[in-house]
Amino acid sequence: MSLSAFVLTNTQKARTTAISAFKRMLELEDVILEFVQASILMDASDKRLTATMDRLGYYLATNEGKNGKLARNTASSY
C-alpha cells in the first residue's frame, strides 16, 4: 500500500487540476515541461522556480476557461 492511499480525494483532485493547469500554461507559452524541470533543478538560487510560480499565478488570474474567469480565491488555493 502506498502513501497516496491516505491522501484525501479532494487533495488528489486539486493536485491533478493544478498539474493540468500548469501544463496548459506551458503549452500556451510553447515551453516543454522537461525544459522547465531541468531549469529549476539547475538553478541553485531558486529564482527560476519563483519566476515560474509567479507566471503560473498570473496565468491563473488572467485565464478565461470554458466556464468564464476563475473565482478570486481559486488562484490563491494553488
FILUM-106252 format. One record per residue: residue number from 1; residue in three letters; x, y, z of N, C-alpha, C, CB in turn. Coordinates in pm, whole numbers, plus 50000, padded with zeros to 5 digits. Glycine has a CB too. Layout:
REM FILUM-106252
REC   resi   resn     n_u     n_v     n_w    ca_u    ca_v    ca_w     c_u     c_v     c_w    cb_u    cb_v    cb_w
REC    NUM    ALA       X       Y       Z       X       Y       Z       X       Y       Z       X       Y       Z
...
END
This chain:
REM FILUM-106252
REC   resi   resn     n_u     n_v     n_w    ca_u    ca_v    ca_w     c_u     c_v     c_w    cb_u    cb_v    cb_w
REC      1    MET   50085   49882   50000   50000   50000   50000   50090   50124   50000   49903   50000   50124
REC      2    SER   50064   50215   49911   50144   50336   49903   50084   50446   49991   50156   50385   49758
REC      3    LEU   50163   50549   50014   50116   50661   50096   50005   50740   50028   50232   50754   50128
REC      4    SER   49996   50732   49896   49891   50806   49826   49751   50756   49862   49912   50796   49676
REC      5    ALA   49743   50637   49918   49612   50585   49960   49556   50663   50077   49624   50437   49997
REC      6    PHE   49643   50731   50152   49599   50806   50269   49567   50953   50238   49705   50800   50374
REC      7    VAL   49595   50997   50116   49568   51135   50077   49420   51149   50045   49656   51176   49954
REC      8    LEU   49360   51257   50093   49218   51281   50069   49189   51292   49920   49173   51407   50141
REC      9    THR   49071   51250   49881   49031   51254   49740   49031   51396   49687   48894   51192   49722
REC     10    ASN   48984   51492   49767   48982   51632   49722   49122   51683   49696   48911   51720   49826
REC     11    THR   49218   51641   49779   49357   51683   49761   49412   51625   49632   49442   51639   49880
REC     12    GLN   49381   51500   49604   49428   51438   49480   49368   51506   49358   49393   51289   49479
REC     13    LYS   49239   51542   49365   49175   51612   49253   49234   51750   49234   49023   51622   49276
REC     14    ALA   49261   51821   49344   49320   51954   49335   49460   51946   49275   49325   52021   49474
REC     15    ARG   49535   51844   49312   49669   51825   49256   49662   51801   49106   49741   51708   49327
REC     16    THR   49571   51715   49065   49553   51685   48923   49512   51810   48846   49449   51575   48905
REC     17    THR   49422   51888   48903   49377   52011   48838   49492   52111   48826   49262   52074   48917
REC     18    ALA   49572   52124   48931   49684   52218   48928   49788   52176   48825   49749   52227   49067
REC     19    ILE   49816   52048   48816   49913   52000   48718   49864   52022   48576   49943   51851   48740
REC     20    SER   49736   51998   48552   49683   52020   48417   49682   52168   48382   49542   51962   48404
REC     21    ALA   49655   52255   48479   49660   52400   48453   49803   52442   48421   49607   52479   48575
REC     22    PHE   49900   52385   48493   50041   52417   48467   50081   52372   48327   50132   52351   48572
REC     23    LYS   50037   52254   48287   50069   52203   48154   50002   52287   48045   50027   52057   48140
REC     24    ARG   49880   52334   48070   49813   52423   47973   49889   52554   47958   49667   52451   48016
REC     25    MET   49940   52607   48070   50017   52730   48064   50144   52709   47983   50052   52779   48206
REC     26    LEU   50213   52597   48006   50335   52569   47930   50305   52554   47781   50402   52442   47983
REC     27    GLU   50194   52490   47749   50155   52474   47609   50128   52609   47544   50031   52384   47598
REC     28    LEU   50062   52697   47617   50033   52831   47566   50161   52910   47544   49941   52906   47663
REC     29    GLU   50260   52890   47631   50388   52961   47621   50487   52891   47528   50449   52975   47759
REC     30    ASP   50450   52778   47471   50538   52697   47385   50666   52656   47455   50572   52775   47258
REC     31    VAL   50651   52603   47577   50765   52556   47656   50742   52409   47689   50782   52642   47787
REC     32    ILE   50848   52331   47685   50840   52189   47714   50859   52168   47864   50946   52109   47633
REC     33    LEU   50780   52078   47922   50785   52050   48066   50924   52007   48110   50683   51943   48102
REC     34    GLU   50992   51926   48031   51125   51878   48067   51225   51993   48076   51174   51775   47964
REC     35    PHE   51209   52095   47991   51296   52213   47997   51276   52288   48128   51270   52306   47878
REC     36    VAL   51152   52304   48169   51122   52374   48295   51179   52295   48412   50970   52394   48312
REC     37    GLN   51160   52164   48412   51213   52081   48520   51365   52093   48528   51173   51935   48500
REC     38    ALA   51433   52083   48415   51578   52093   48414   51625   52231   48458   51633   52062   48274
REC     39    SER   51555   52335   48415   51593   52471   48454   51580   52492   48603   51507   52573   48380
REC     40    ILE   51472   52441   48662   51451   52457   48806   51556   52378   48884   51309   52411   48845
REC     41    LEU   51586   52257   48839   51685   52175   48909   51826   52233   48901   51685   52035   48852
REC     42    MET   51859   52299   48791   51994   52354   48774   52013   52488   48843   52024   52369   48627
REC     43    ASP   51906   52554   48883   51914   52687   48944   51926   52674   49096   51791   52773   48906
REC     44    ALA   52043   52700   49149   52066   52688   49294   52002   52802   49372   52215   52683   49323
REC     45    SER   51977   52914   49308   51923   53031   49379   51770   53027   49392   51963   53158   49307
REC     46    ASP   51705   52934   49327   51559   52919   49328   51485   53035   49263   51511   52904   49469
REC     47    LYS   51555   53118   49189   51489   53228   49119   51403   53176   49004   51593   53328   49065
REC     48    ARG   51447   53069   48940   51370   53013   48828   51237   52956   48878   51452   52903   48757
REC     49    LEU   51239   52888   48992   51116   52835   49050   51021   52949   49087   51146   52749   49173
REC     50    THR   51076   53054   49147   50995   53169   49186   50931   53234   49064   51079   53271   49262
REC     51    ALA   51008   53252   48959   50956   53314   48837   50850   53225   48771   51071   53341   48738
REC     52    THR   50872   53095   48774   50775   53002   48714   50643   53004   48791   50832   52861   48711
REC     53    MET   50651   53001   48923   50529   53004   49004   50458   53138   48991   50563   52975   49151
REC     54    ASP   50535   53247   48978   50475   53378   48957   50400   53381   48825   50583   53487   48961
REC     55    ARG   50460   53323   48723   50396   53319   48591   50269   53233   48594   50494   53264   48485
REC     56    LEU   50274   53123   48669   50155   53038   48683   50043   53114   48755   50190   52909   48759
REC     57    GLY   50078   53187   48858   49978   53267   48929   49914   53370   48839   50040   53335   49049
REC     58    TYR   49995   53436   48757   49942   53534   48661   49852   53466   48559   50058   53608   48589
REC     59    TYR   49895   53349   48512   49814   53274   48415   49678   53239   48475   49888   53146   48370
REC     60    LEU   49678   53190   48599   49553   53153   48664   49463   53274   48687   49581   53083   48797
REC     61    ALA   49524   53387   48721   49445   53507   48749   49383   53566   48623   49532   53612   48817
REC     62    THR   49449   53548   48509   49400   53611   48386   49336   53513   48289   49513   53681   48318
REC     63    ASN   49342   53385   48319   49289   53283   48228   49137   53282   48229   49343   53145   48265
REC     64    GLU   49081   53270   48111   48937   53252   48099   48913   53113   48045   48872   53362   48007
REC     65    GLY   48857   53027   48127   48829   52890   48086   48695   52878   48018   48835   52797   48205
REC     66    LYS   48650   52755   48002   48523   52732   47934   48404   52779   48016   48507   52586   47901
REC     67    ASN   48422   52795   48148   48316   52845   48235   48336   52991   48272   48307   52760   48361
REC     68    GLY   48420   53062   48200   48447   53202   48232   48570   53215   48320   48327   53265   48299
REC     69    LYS   48585   53332   48379   48701   53357   48464   48692   53278   48593   48713   53507   48494
REC     70    LEU   48809   53252   48651   48815   53182   48779   48765   53271   48891   48957   53134   48808
REC     71    ALA   48717   53209   48997   48680   53286   49116   48806   53345   49178   48603   53196   49219
REC     72    ARG   48791   53452   49253   48909   53519   49309   48991   53429   49399   48866   53641   49386
REC     73    ASN   48926   53344   49477   49001   53262   49570   49058   53136   49506   48913   53223   49685
REC     74    THR   49025   53107   49382   49074   52986   49316   49224   52991   49293   49002   52965   49184
REC     75    ALA   49274   53100   49241   49417   53110   49213   49500   53104   49340   49448   53239   49138
REC     76    SER   49450   53158   49449   49527   53155   49574   49530   53017   49635   49468   53254   49673
REC     77    SER   49437   52929   49598   49438   52794   49654   49549   52708   49596   49304   52727   49630
REC     78    TYR   49604   52747   49481   49714   52672   49422   49842   52712   49490   49724   52695   49271
END
